[in-house]
Amino acid sequence: QVQLVESGGGLVQAGGSLRLSCAASGSIFSIRTMGWYRQAPGKQREMVATITTYGVRAYADSVKVRFTISRDGAKNTVYMQMNSLKTEDKAVYYCNGYIDSVPGWGSDWGQGPQVTVSS
């Protein structure tokens, strides 16, 4: 069993910053990729940023330059620094990890903190 516990969501004004954190715990043998996805009301869930074990990062075009993903392998934790937030960034942000646990590799999701950006 794997648990992903997120923190750091909230309300911020446009142009402001927030930092999201996500810690994976449980019977973890290895983590290949961790990342953040978001879902706005009435829209499909979309990839925001991912990072592999080797530090290879990928970003959605809409957040490049503004968001930075990082990872602490020793703590099984991924972070995302979000700067210059826009109203269109408002969404529920879900942490995701591709994790080797019992009974094997699988994609796990967190509960999703709400990020609200006011104009």
C-alpha positions, 0 to 999 in steps of 0.5 A: 500500500502506498500513500501520497500526502500532499500539502501547500494548496490554498488561495493566492492573488494573481502574480503570487506564489505557492509551493506544493509538496507530496510525500510518498509513504508505505511499502515502497521499493522504488519510485520511477517518476513523480509529478503533478497533474491538475483538473479544473472544473469542467475540464479533463485532468492534465499533466503539469510537471513530472520528474524522473529518478534521474532528474529529467523534467517535463512541463506543460507549455502553459507552466514552463518558466513559471513552475519548477518541479523538484524531488528529494529521493531520500524522502520520497517527496516531490515539490512544485514551486509555482510562481507568477500564478494566473487565474487559469491555474486554478484547479485541483492539483493531484500528485502522482507517482509511478511506484514499485510497491506490493504487489508491483509497479503501479500509478498512485494518486494523492487526494489533491489540494485545491489551488485558487488564484484570485484576480 
